[in-house]
Amino acid sequence: MNPSLSRRFVQPLIFGLRRMPVLACLPRIDGSQWADATAVHQRQLQRLDELVRHFRSADPVYERLLRAAGADDVKIRDEADLVRLPILERSHLRELADGIRQRGRGRHPRFSVRLTGGSTGAPAAVLIDPAASAMSLAARVICQRWHGLELGHRQVRLWGRPPASGHLRASLKDWLLNRMSLDSLALEPPQLARSLARVSRFGPEYLYGYTSLIQLFAERIPSGQLAGILHRLMAAVCTSETMLAPQQAQLERALGCPVVEEYGCSEVDIIAYQCPAGGRHVVGENVLVETHRDGDEPDGYGQVLVTDLNNRVMPIIRYRLGDLAPLERPRCSCGRGWPCLGPVLGRSQGQYIQAPGRGLVHSQMVVYLVERLVAKGVGISRFKIIQDEVDHLRIALVPSDQTSFDLAGLGAFFRREGQAVLGPDMTWTVEQTTSEMLERGRINKFQHFESRIVS
Ligand SMILES: [Zn+2]
């Protein structure tokens, strides 16, 4: 589709149909990025204060958490007030979501549900306010403009998991949004030549996706063909996984365009975005980010706590993401007032399963199967996927309560559904374990996939 046609008509129509006033949010986000840094922070605290007051009266679960933390009377004026608020863990999200569902939709006739937990192995549902979704989408529009990208520009999306909707619906969505989606299987030799021919015909103006998949994509294009296939490329936006500085520089050389890091999570969507001067700016109009030390963190690092300033359906306030960031906040020369965040640690990267006869498949494809079980009501609090043989995967699950899993039924589910992703030659074992067992031998507590294959 012509980018200008997509930008001017199709995308506004989609926002309208989804009843999300994204375009109306643009001036607010655009103005906020250039405000004075102190004013941005003061406004964040003021809005957080309003948010806490709102949930104190609207959400009995949050009100109880405030009371337990001795913060039921707190008024947020500065950092000292802010740190009195309870830190929310993923288990709290489950409790908050259950409470809202039990109370019914009366107060919130519209919200969307997102499943979260892929990167830390403890799935939960998050209820998203449509106003918060619109502000996140608007933030992405503004941040992409920093790099010359507009709504409707042709996007090749390199994603590690299947679309949430059916294949036909996903293809229609891609066409309407002027994008083409590729997964790791599309970059493996049996499909590679066909995929590259499709990309070449499509002529992407930017790449968006998992860092490791964009890297794999760059490596798989024969060097003589790169300029021809990507002749319109203006930028590559890497998300979901850690990107190290040397890796970013190497990708920029390989692709011949700026490579930009987007930092976000499914609970609040976009958190920070790299500007052309290299600063990772927190989207100050939407989120408040703290780096908090519990004591176990490496020197100079703190836990990332995020607050969604727009979600009035479910409180995402001082929520522990499971990532680590430097305590020292870098400054950026670009003049934007939004605060900066140093390079984040803790995100998985390049976690691929070797599927017999198929090549590399991103481990998110199997995480998605676990999330489907959670959506069906199976009480899984944590999990780990271990590839211990070329043709064998172990799925270790921790129950969310005292009950025992139906291991035979779960084994049948993974064999049946997993076959479509990893082929018929992969064998599966499902086992029940405990959190303590899962911790043992873990290289990194945020890791959900481990490969024990010697390559
Ligand atoms: Zn900047």
Residues whose N, C-alpha, C, O or C-beta is under 5 A from the ligand:
A	BS01	ZN	C275 A277 G279 C332 C334 R336
